[in-house]
Structures are given as C-alpha cells and as structure tokens.
C-alpha cells in the first residue's frame, strides 16, 4: 500500500499548514486560532474581499490562490471536511472591506451550511455578504442526486476571473452576478484508475480491477456510478467531452479549458490528455481561447484527472482571465 507522509492524527493538520505558511511567507499569513490564511498583499482598488475554503486534501486549492488578482482569505477544514463556521467568520472579518465580502463556495452540504452560518453572523455585524456557488460536476447531474452537481475543478477558473473583477473595483452585486454567470457556463467530469489513500488507515479507499476506470469519480474519493474498462485515451476523452457538452449545450464563445490532475497523475500524462482534448475540440469546431494544465484541485494521491470546459459567453471575461495575478500556485496561462 502507498504511504502518505503526513503527521500522526494526534498532530492534526497544524504541521502542514505551518509548512505552507513558511514556504509561502511572501504571499500568505496563517492564523492558528481559529485556523485560516490571509493574503499578505492585495489591490488597493478592491472594494469587496473574496473568501473561499473547504476541506484540506485538495491542494493547491484553495490557499495556493491567495494573493493579488485572486483570493483575500481561505478557511481550510480537516481532510475532506468543511471548515467550521467560526473559521469562515473570522477569516471574513479579518479581510472585510467597505463593500463587503464575497464567499466562493463549492456545492457540498457542509460547505454551504458553514459558510451560510458565517454569513449570517457577518450580516449581524453589519458586513454585506454575497455568495457564488460553484457546481460543475456533470457526474452528479441527475434527478436522483438531491444535491445536484458537485463543485470541482471549475472553482479555480471562477476564483481567478472574480479576483480580476474585484481588483477592478467591482461591487458585491456585480461580483455575484458575474460569479453566477460563470458557474452557469462551466462543467467538469473526472476519472481515476486508482483510488486515493486514506489518511486514517493508509489503505486505498476502494479497489479497481486492473484495466478498469472509475468514471465520474469525486474529489473526495467518492466512487462513481460507472466502472468501465479503459480502452484508449482518445476514446475516453471523447466520452468525457460528450458528457460535458451535453450539459453545457452549444457554446456562445471560445472555450477556456482545464486539464486537472487529481494527485498522482504525472505532467506527461496530463499533457497527453490535453492533446487528446484539444484534438477533440478541433474536430468539433470549438476554439480554445486559453488553457490550464496541471494539478490544481487534487484528491490527495488519487491517480486520475478531470476535464473542465468554460464557455466564455462574454468576451470581457477573457480580459479578466488574462489579468495578472500573484499567488503561490498561480501560473500564467496560454494566451
């Protein structure tokens, strides 16, 4: 079985969080009681603070995107667990601006509840709060799934574009409207050939037969509705794109695409996936306006990847996407 080099449960996440803060002390500041990160610098033009967060185990999401052009504060929960509402509340208070706070929340029940409680407390303090809910995973787009699409890889794209808009002085209502528009036009799906390793048992949380794939896997190691034999990469990516496009419908603009590693997929593999995806989009007459390839929303050490397509319905979104940003995990995109 694989070994995760993490401290014993008795030490919790504190060593990892301290390590992140020390490694990126030019960008972030760690508060330890309650636990949250804030960006060391941000644009003086910003009127609304951007706050996100969620369970640990998805690094570099979210703390890796703290800094000018991106997020102001992040509340990290335990591994695959929502942050406590007190973390979200204190992180938001620490960075709140005159125009209020925008919460960027992935569509999971615990995240929605705890960010919601924090928002009520902030409003009681006289701080305006808005919410953008990211819900892009087509694997859970079903009448049988009460919670709807999960929030996954699209979170990075939404945070980046909203961060640029905030740095241009957008107010809270404008940011909520933009975030909702982005969330409506982005979809993802993920596959894995090997499960992640449990931080508690040190064992894989599920087993796949040799040559099988879990199609529609979640970023917390959730098994999918479909286990399928792997045939070849082009066929697999074509199916993934079919499912994404069936949910999106026809595009009204060029595509912004993300090929995201889930933890242990190598860069070589991810670039091969991107080539297959680009060829599929070319064949369908869909232009790629920009792309991002790398491990940005991981699931500990799961061996797999996700594909995300954002329909850039408004040409102004391109200018926001290409605006400069400075954060530990941010890198420039294709132009």
Secondary structure, 3 states (H helix, E strand, C coil): CCCCCCCCHHHCCHHHHHHHHHHCCCCEEEEECCEEEEECCCCCCCCCEEEEEEEECCCCCCHHHECCCCECEEEEEEECCCCCHHHHHHHHHHHCECCEEEEEEECCHHHHHHHHHHHHHHHHCCCCEEEEEECCEHHHCCCCCCCCCCCCCHHHHHHHHHHHHHHCCCCHHHHHHHHHHHHHCEEEEEEEEECCECCCCCCECCCCCCCEEEECCCCCCCCCCEEEECCCHHHHHHHHHHHHHHHHCCCCCCEEEEEEECECCCHHHHHHHHHHHHHHHHHCCCCEEEEEEECCCCCCCEEEEEEEEEECCCCHHHHHHHCCCCCCCCCCCCC
